Amino acid sequence: MIKKVSTAIVGGGIIGMTIALELALRDIDSMIIDEPTSSKTTAAAAGMIAPISEAVFNEGTLIKPNLHAQQLWSVLADRLTELTGNESSLSNIPSLLIAKTKDDKAIIDNLVNYYEQCNLKIEKLSNLQCGDVLAGLTPNFNSGALLLSDYFVEPLKELHLIETAYRKLGGEITNSTATSLDINLSQITLSNNDIIEAKDIVLATGNSGAEILGQKYASKLQVIKVKGQIMTLKLNETAIKLERVLRGFVKGTPVYLVPRSGDELVVGATQEYTGFEIGNTVEGLFNLIEPAISLFPSLRDAEIKSIGHGFRPGTVDNIAYIGRIASTNIICAFGHYRHGVLQAPLTAEIVADEIQGESNQFVEIFSPNRADLTQSV
Ligand SMILES: Cc1cc2nc3c(=O)[nH]c(=O)nc-3n(C[C@H](O)[C@H](O)[C@H](O)COP(=O)(O)OP(=O)(O)OC[C@H]3O[C@@H](n4cnc5c(N)ncnc54)[C@H](O)[C@@H]3O)c2cc1C
């Protein structure tokens, strides 16, 4: 059976789903094809919408698009509430950055200087002020700052809301694997042998990247899997609750604590270039627990609800591939590395603009054609 659709989106993680919703809002007919038993990186994400704390020295190009992405999240959250009748989990309480030791203070002083040079909105706080903005913070630390544009969401809640909104607008999701793709015919073959023919095909395939296009493309548009271990804890009833994202450095180790509903919080995350090595390790979890407790001591009695890990879909320059492969019907939307949740509405905007033939200020930065694809065609 050949089914025709205007846009086929391979992948139903936060990226594919947000693109689909944006297309539906622009009255563009689409279909999502998502593996039935998929383990989505989106499920492992902490959910920080963090254009400031994710700004690192060699990724200056991403600051402007990430700030724009953060603003788009507020628009998306309002739309989700309107379309589904349920509140988005987006919280716009700014995150707190803390240095535990004197050496950690040197690290965050450097970061804060950089943020200021980049005109990112931060506020240096005295230790007393840090304690005032975050009940439960350890009294033993060196310095702190508020990151005024860094917010958070619960990724799986948002994914569910986005899916609900997309379905309400008539969107279709097929739980099947896309096994092959014919660029010339613009057709995707599914594992159940159905064929989807589309004017545009979007690859929102996360860690699978351009694999479906074959080795020539996959090797140029390479996705580098960066493992992150993470754990979900539940604070006991009498413990002080975490009300904002707490990021910090403890003896040089970075750690973050992100609130979840129901007195839970997520502690993350390691960054390991170990390839596709599945599972949690004692060292990985130790490197989360020890610094987390030293910043937020009431975690000592918290219940471990789950441990988990995921693979950030990185690229050689840490910038996602978003946009059309020149002279084809293929639009890339993968390789979001540490920023997939933050950049989901931005990706949706770029992809939808591309499909509608409209210009977008960020096309060049994310274009897949920055990898020399000419020999792949
Ligand atoms: C520990 C950890 C913490 C993180 N924290 C944050 C954070 O705080 N903030 C942030 O912005 N980002 C964060 N990230 C990064 C973020 O999670 C990812 O960038 C994002 O989830 C990528 O989303 P995606 O939709 O591209 O991929 P995925 O969620 O993996 O979705 C891709 C989907 O495509 C499907 N698929 C692939 N190939 C096929 C095929 N051939 N046929 C059908 N379906 C296919 C997969 O099965 C999957 O369902 C974190 C990542 C990790 C690991």
The ligand as an SDF file (V2000), in Angstrom:
LIG
                    3D

 53 58  0  0  0  0  0  0  0  0999 V2000
   21.1920   12.3950   30.5480 C   0  0  0  0  0  0  0  0  0  0  0  0
   20.7160   13.4100   29.5460 C   0  0  0  0  0  0  0  0  0  0  0  0
   20.2620   14.6540   29.9980 C   0  0  0  0  0  0  0  0  0  0  0  0
   19.8330   15.6130   29.0780 C   0  0  0  0  0  0  0  0  0  0  0  0
   19.3540   16.8030   29.5440 N   0  0  0  0  0  0  0  0  0  0  0  0
   18.9270   17.7480   28.6660 C   0  0  0  0  0  0  0  0  0  0  0  0
   18.4240   18.9820   29.1390 C   0  0  0  0  0  0  0  0  0  0  0  0
   18.3420   19.2120   30.3450 O   0  0  0  0  0  0  0  0  0  0  0  0
   18.0310   19.9350   28.2160 N   0  0  0  0  0  0  0  0  0  0  0  0
   18.1020   19.6950   26.8690 C   0  0  0  0  0  0  0  0  0  0  0  0
   17.7630   20.5810   26.0830 O   0  0  0  0  0  0  0  0  0  0  0  0
   18.5660   18.5100   26.3930 N   0  0  0  0  0  0  0  0  0  0  0  0
   18.9770   17.5400   27.2490 C   0  0  0  0  0  0  0  0  0  0  0  0
   19.4640   16.3390   26.7910 N   0  0  0  0  0  0  0  0  0  0  0  0
   19.5580   16.1450   25.3360 C   0  0  0  0  0  0  0  0  0  0  0  0
   18.1900   15.7460   24.7610 C   0  0  0  0  0  0  0  0  0  0  0  0
   17.6570   14.6960   25.5360 O   0  0  0  0  0  0  0  0  0  0  0  0
   18.3140   15.2840   23.3140 C   0  0  0  0  0  0  0  0  0  0  0  0
   19.0400   16.2270   22.5520 O   0  0  0  0  0  0  0  0  0  0  0  0
   16.9090   15.1190   22.7060 C   0  0  0  0  0  0  0  0  0  0  0  0
   16.1170   14.2980   23.5190 O   0  0  0  0  0  0  0  0  0  0  0  0
   16.9700   14.5530   21.3020 C   0  0  0  0  0  0  0  0  0  0  0  0
   15.6250   14.3770   20.9020 O   0  0  0  0  0  0  0  0  0  0  0  0
   15.2800   13.6060   19.5510 P   0  0  0  0  0  0  0  0  0  0  0  0
   13.8190   13.7140   19.3440 O   0  0  0  0  0  0  0  0  0  0  0  0
   16.2140   14.0640   18.4830 O   0  0  0  0  0  0  0  0  0  0  0  0
   15.7200   12.0860   19.8470 O   0  0  0  0  0  0  0  0  0  0  0  0
   14.9300   10.9010   20.5420 P   0  0  0  0  0  0  0  0  0  0  0  0
   14.2030   11.3510   21.7400 O   0  0  0  0  0  0  0  0  0  0  0  0
   15.9160    9.7950   20.7240 O   0  0  0  0  0  0  0  0  0  0  0  0
   13.8560   10.5070   19.4510 O   0  0  0  0  0  0  0  0  0  0  0  0
   14.2340    9.9490   18.1930 C   0  0  0  0  0  0  0  0  0  0  0  0
   13.1480    8.9720   17.7970 C   0  0  0  0  0  0  0  0  0  0  0  0
   13.3750    8.5500   16.4590 O   0  0  0  0  0  0  0  0  0  0  0  0
   13.0860    7.1730   16.3820 C   0  0  0  0  0  0  0  0  0  0  0  0
   13.7100    6.6160   15.1980 N   0  0  0  0  0  0  0  0  0  0  0  0
   15.0340    6.6260   14.8490 C   0  0  0  0  0  0  0  0  0  0  0  0
   15.2070    5.9670   13.6870 N   0  0  0  0  0  0  0  0  0  0  0  0
   13.9720    5.5530   13.2860 C   0  0  0  0  0  0  0  0  0  0  0  0
   13.4940    4.8220   12.1490 C   0  0  0  0  0  0  0  0  0  0  0  0
   14.3250    4.3790   11.1920 N   0  0  0  0  0  0  0  0  0  0  0  0
   12.1600    4.5600   12.0620 N   0  0  0  0  0  0  0  0  0  0  0  0
   11.2990    5.0000   13.0050 C   0  0  0  0  0  0  0  0  0  0  0  0
   11.6970    5.7050   14.1050 N   0  0  0  0  0  0  0  0  0  0  0  0
   13.0170    5.9740   14.2300 C   0  0  0  0  0  0  0  0  0  0  0  0
   13.6600    6.6450   17.6980 C   0  0  0  0  0  0  0  0  0  0  0  0
   13.1790    5.3560   17.9690 O   0  0  0  0  0  0  0  0  0  0  0  0
   13.1480    7.7090   18.6630 C   0  0  0  0  0  0  0  0  0  0  0  0
   11.8400    7.4250   19.0960 O   0  0  0  0  0  0  0  0  0  0  0  0
   19.8630   15.3440   27.6800 C   0  0  0  0  0  0  0  0  0  0  0  0
   20.3120   14.1010   27.2460 C   0  0  0  0  0  0  0  0  0  0  0  0
   20.7320   13.1460   28.1590 C   0  0  0  0  0  0  0  0  0  0  0  0
   21.1690   11.8010   27.6580 C   0  0  0  0  0  0  0  0  0  0  0  0
  1  2  1  0
  2  3  1  0
  2 52  2  0
  3  4  2  0
  4  5  1  0
  4 50  1  0
  5  6  2  0
  6  7  1  0
  6 13  1  0
  7  8  2  0
  7  9  1  0
  9 10  1  0
 10 11  2  0
 10 12  1  0
 12 13  2  0
 13 14  1  0
 14 15  1  0
 14 50  1  0
 15 16  1  0
 16 17  1  0
 16 18  1  0
 18 19  1  0
 18 20  1  0
 20 21  1  0
 20 22  1  0
 22 23  1  0
 23 24  1  0
 24 25  2  0
 24 26  1  0
 24 27  1  0
 27 28  1  0
 28 29  2  0
 28 30  1  0
 28 31  1  0
 31 32  1  0
 32 33  1  0
 33 34  1  0
 33 48  1  0
 34 35  1  0
 35 36  1  0
 35 46  1  0
 36 37  1  0
 36 45  1  0
 37 38  2  0
 38 39  1  0
 39 40  1  0
 39 45  2  0
 40 41  1  0
 40 42  2  0
 42 43  1  0
 43 44  2  0
 44 45  1  0
 46 47  1  0
 46 48  1  0
 48 49  1  0
 50 51  2  0
 51 52  1  0
 52 53  1  0
M  END
$$$$
